[in-house]
Amino acid sequence: MIDGVAGLNALSRLTAPGDTEIANAAAMPQMPASPSAVADPQNSFAEVMQSLGEGVVSNLKTAEGQSFAAVRGEAVTRDVVDAIMTAEQSLQTAVAIRDKLVTAYLEIARMQI
């Protein structure tokens, strides 16, 4: 189901990681903790956005898999709810970041040269 939706947005080129544990797939990608790691020229803005996008897609696919497992009676309800809540939070974060990026782009586009 998520695969069909993924083709409709900008994250369609991203793929989810292979078989991972639910706990690892449900977590957002780790951001660098120290300011020196943020200033590292190897971590470009595009790479950070791609990493976050991959985390969101992974969370959505994990939640979808847990939902299907629950329908088959193979998953504990608590795990399903946790996966869905994590996916929802990740999606809301991605939408908020997208909105901020669009607002920033529109503001730059309105600047006089």
Backbone as CSV, one residue per row, in Angstrom:
resi,resn,N_x,N_y,N_z,CA_x,CA_y,CA_z,C_x,C_y,C_z
1,MET,0.820,-1.175,0.000,0.000,0.000,0.000,0.870,1.247,0.000
2,ILE,1.873,1.320,0.883,2.767,2.472,0.945,3.566,2.586,-0.349
3,ASP,3.932,1.462,-0.964,4.691,1.511,-2.207,3.918,2.252,-3.287
4,GLY,2.605,2.075,-3.327,1.789,2.772,-4.306,1.739,4.264,-4.045
5,VAL,1.700,4.661,-2.792,1.666,6.065,-2.431,3.031,6.701,-2.649
6,ALA,4.096,5.942,-2.449,5.444,6.488,-2.565,5.719,7.021,-3.961
7,GLY,5.086,6.472,-4.972,5.294,6.944,-6.332,4.702,8.307,-6.578
8,LEU,3.843,8.791,-5.702,3.162,10.058,-5.898,3.896,11.246,-5.308
9,ASN,4.957,11.004,-4.565,5.624,12.125,-3.910,7.109,12.148,-4.246
10,ALA,7.774,13.140,-3.698,9.197,13.326,-3.994,10.071,12.256,-3.365
11,LEU,9.553,11.499,-2.411,10.340,10.469,-1.754,10.307,9.148,-2.520
12,SER,9.709,9.139,-3.706,9.546,7.881,-4.423,10.881,7.275,-4.838
13,ARG,11.919,8.084,-4.955,13.218,7.532,-5.353,13.950,6.891,-4.184
14,LEU,13.437,7.079,-2.975,14.069,6.526,-1.797,13.592,5.098,-1.568
15,THR,14.474,4.272,-1.061,14.092,2.911,-0.743,14.293,2.686,0.735
16,ALA,13.510,1.799,1.273,13.632,1.466,2.691,14.774,0.482,2.867
17,PRO,15.377,0.451,4.050,16.430,-0.521,4.285,15.862,-1.928,4.226
18,GLY,16.735,-2.895,4.056,16.292,-4.288,3.987,15.685,-4.736,5.297
19,ASP,15.709,-6.003,5.543,15.116,-6.536,6.764,15.866,-5.999,7.979
20,THR,15.144,-5.234,8.788,15.727,-4.694,10.013,14.789,-5.005,11.160
21,GLU,15.314,-4.876,12.354,14.472,-5.068,13.516,13.487,-3.912,13.606
22,ILE,12.338,-4.181,14.167,11.300,-3.153,14.268,11.802,-1.971,15.082
23,ALA,12.536,-2.239,16.138,13.029,-1.145,16.975,13.965,-0.233,16.200
24,ASN,14.803,-0.792,15.338,15.724,0.025,14.556,14.990,0.761,13.448
25,ALA,14.033,0.107,12.803,13.314,0.738,11.708,12.368,1.821,12.203
26,ALA,11.888,1.685,13.431,10.943,2.657,13.960,11.620,3.939,14.410
27,ALA,12.913,3.917,14.632,13.623,5.100,15.118,13.980,6.013,13.955
28,MET,13.951,7.306,14.225,14.378,8.269,13.224,15.890,8.143,13.043
29,PRO,16.412,8.517,11.880,17.852,8.450,11.680,18.581,9.298,12.710
30,GLN,19.760,8.862,13.125,20.526,9.575,14.132,21.170,10.808,13.518
31,MET,20.949,11.941,14.153,21.573,13.182,13.718,22.879,13.354,14.495
32,PRO,23.865,14.029,13.927,25.115,14.220,14.639,24.891,15.003,15.932
33,ALA,25.584,14.594,17.003,25.380,15.208,18.309,26.232,16.461,18.499
34,SER,27.417,16.491,17.951,28.309,17.620,18.201,28.238,18.636,17.063
35,PRO,28.455,19.921,17.382,28.444,20.947,16.332,29.526,20.721,15.287
36,SER,30.650,20.130,15.674,31.710,19.898,14.689,31.278,18.876,13.655
37,ALA,30.423,17.916,14.060,29.936,16.924,13.111,28.951,17.557,12.134
38,VAL,28.226,18.579,12.575,27.283,19.255,11.692,28.042,20.055,10.641
39,ALA,29.152,20.639,11.009,29.926,21.457,10.092,30.755,20.620,9.119
40,ASP,30.730,19.330,9.256,31.490,18.448,8.381,31.016,18.630,6.939
41,PRO,31.915,18.974,6.010,31.493,19.219,4.631,30.972,17.956,3.930
42,GLN,31.227,16.795,4.491,30.754,15.572,3.848,29.259,15.358,4.078
43,ASN,28.680,15.983,5.098,27.255,15.867,5.360,26.531,17.028,4.688
44,SER,26.197,16.879,3.427,25.519,17.952,2.721,24.051,17.997,3.121
45,PHE,23.420,19.097,2.827,22.009,19.280,3.132,21.170,18.215,2.430
46,ALA,21.502,17.934,1.188,20.758,16.919,0.430,20.885,15.542,1.069
47,GLU,22.078,15.219,1.574,22.274,13.918,2.218,21.469,13.816,3.512
48,VAL,21.415,14.898,4.279,20.641,14.906,5.518,19.157,14.751,5.198
49,MET,18.670,15.475,4.199,17.259,15.369,3.812,16.940,13.972,3.277
50,GLN,17.863,13.391,2.523,17.658,12.045,2.011,17.599,11.036,3.157
51,SER,18.471,11.200,4.134,18.482,10.306,5.288,17.173,10.404,6.065
52,LEU,16.694,11.614,6.273,15.421,11.794,6.969,14.268,11.199,6.164
53,GLY,14.295,11.404,4.866,13.255,10.841,3.999,13.249,9.324,4.028
54,GLU,14.437,8.737,4.015,14.529,7.282,4.086,13.995,6.763,5.414
55,GLY,14.248,7.505,6.489,13.724,7.116,7.801,12.206,7.155,7.839
56,VAL,11.615,8.162,7.213,10.161,8.280,7.179,9.559,7.129,6.380
57,VAL,10.122,6.859,5.209,9.616,5.767,4.380,9.755,4.437,5.116
58,SER,10.871,4.253,5.792,11.091,3.029,6.561,10.046,2.887,7.666
59,ASN,9.768,3.979,8.368,8.768,3.947,9.428,7.381,3.613,8.883
60,LEU,7.043,4.188,7.743,5.738,3.912,7.151,5.617,2.458,6.711
61,LYS,6.666,1.927,6.122,6.638,0.529,5.687,6.587,-0.421,6.876
62,THR,7.287,-0.076,7.950,7.246,-0.904,9.157,5.841,-0.917,9.745
63,ALA,5.213,0.253,9.818,3.852,0.335,10.345,2.881,-0.440,9.466
64,GLU,3.075,-0.349,8.167,2.209,-1.091,7.255,2.368,-2.593,7.446
65,GLY,3.601,-3.043,7.572,3.855,-4.468,7.798,3.268,-4.946,9.112
66,GLN,3.392,-4.137,10.156,2.818,-4.489,11.447,1.294,-4.544,11.371
67,SER,0.697,-3.636,10.619,-0.757,-3.639,10.471,-1.233,-4.906,9.774
68,PHE,-0.538,-5.287,8.710,-0.914,-6.518,8.003,-0.702,-7.745,8.893
69,ALA,0.366,-7.734,9.688,0.610,-8.850,10.604,-0.493,-8.923,11.661
70,ALA,-0.984,-7.783,12.103,-2.066,-7.765,13.088,-3.351,-8.314,12.495
71,VAL,-3.608,-7.986,11.234,-4.802,-8.507,10.574,-4.732,-10.030,10.475
72,ARG,-3.532,-10.548,10.239,-3.351,-12.000,10.166,-3.305,-12.629,11.553
73,GLY,-3.260,-11.810,12.612,-3.214,-12.321,13.973,-1.825,-12.730,14.420
74,GLU,-0.805,-12.199,13.777,0.577,-12.579,14.059,1.338,-11.535,14.871
75,ALA,0.707,-10.405,15.194,1.431,-9.332,15.889,0.690,-8.944,17.160
76,VAL,1.464,-8.511,18.129,0.911,-8.021,19.390,0.368,-6.612,19.154
77,THR,-0.778,-6.323,19.729,-1.437,-5.032,19.517,-0.543,-3.872,19.936
78,ARG,0.182,-4.031,21.013,1.069,-2.966,21.503,2.130,-2.614,20.463
79,ASP,2.708,-3.626,19.833,3.723,-3.379,18.804,3.127,-2.658,17.602
80,VAL,1.909,-3.033,17.237,1.240,-2.392,16.101,0.983,-0.916,16.403
81,VAL,0.468,-0.631,17.583,0.179,0.749,17.966,1.466,1.571,18.024
82,ASP,2.524,1.003,18.592,3.807,1.717,18.648,4.322,2.036,17.249
83,ALA,4.256,1.066,16.339,4.739,1.277,14.972,3.911,2.338,14.258
84,ILE,2.606,2.304,14.444,1.739,3.281,13.779,1.964,4.681,14.351
85,MET,2.107,4.786,15.664,2.342,6.094,16.274,3.687,6.679,15.838
86,THR,4.687,5.837,15.742,6.001,6.291,15.278,5.921,6.751,13.825
87,ALA,5.218,5.999,12.997,5.070,6.380,11.589,4.309,7.696,11.464
88,GLU,3.270,7.860,12.273,2.499,9.097,12.229,3.345,10.291,12.645
89,GLN,4.134,10.123,13.694,5.001,11.203,14.150,6.060,11.532,13.092
90,SER,6.628,10.520,12.462,7.623,10.744,11.414,7.017,11.483,10.227
91,LEU,5.810,11.089,9.842,5.146,11.737,8.713,4.815,13.190,9.034
92,GLN,4.345,13.457,10.247,4.048,14.835,10.639,5.315,15.686,10.648
93,THR,6.424,15.111,11.092,7.696,15.829,11.080,8.134,16.134,9.651
94,ALA,8.004,15.151,8.758,8.380,15.349,7.361,7.521,16.434,6.710
95,VAL,6.243,16.446,6.998,5.353,17.467,6.436,5.719,18.847,6.980
96,ALA,6.039,18.939,8.266,6.438,20.221,8.847,7.734,20.736,8.223
97,ILE,8.693,19.840,8.004,9.959,20.235,7.370,9.702,20.690,5.937
98,ARG,8.856,19.951,5.219,8.525,20.341,3.845,7.892,21.722,3.821
99,ASP,6.955,21.981,4.734,6.298,23.287,4.779,7.295,24.415,5.048
100,LYS,8.241,24.166,5.958,9.260,25.183,6.255,10.156,25.423,5.040
101,LEU,10.518,24.357,4.322,11.353,24.510,3.130,10.624,25.289,2.040
102,VAL,9.355,25.005,1.838,8.578,25.728,0.826,8.446,27.192,1.212
103,THR,8.188,27.473,2.481,8.082,28.850,2.946,9.399,29.600,2.738
104,ALA,10.504,28.953,3.053,11.816,29.577,2.859,12.086,29.835,1.376
105,TYR,11.737,28.882,0.522,11.938,29.052,-0.917,11.109,30.230,-1.433
106,LEU,9.860,30.306,-1.023,8.987,31.403,-1.480,9.499,32.753,-0.987
107,GLU,10.037,32.791,0.222,10.590,34.028,0.748,11.825,34.454,-0.041
108,ILE,12.667,33.511,-0.379,13.865,33.821,-1.189,13.439,34.267,-2.588
109,ALA,12.419,33.629,-3.145,11.963,33.988,-4.480,11.398,35.396,-4.523
110,ARG,10.870,35.905,-3.427,10.298,37.253,-3.376,11.356,38.332,-3.154
111,MET,12.569,37.949,-2.833,13.621,38.933,-2.577,13.942,39.713,-3.862
112,GLN,14.185,40.995,-3.671,14.565,41.816,-4.806,16.051,41.726,-5.029
113,ILE,16.425,41.706,-6.270,17.853,41.613,-6.610,18.387,42.980,-6.943
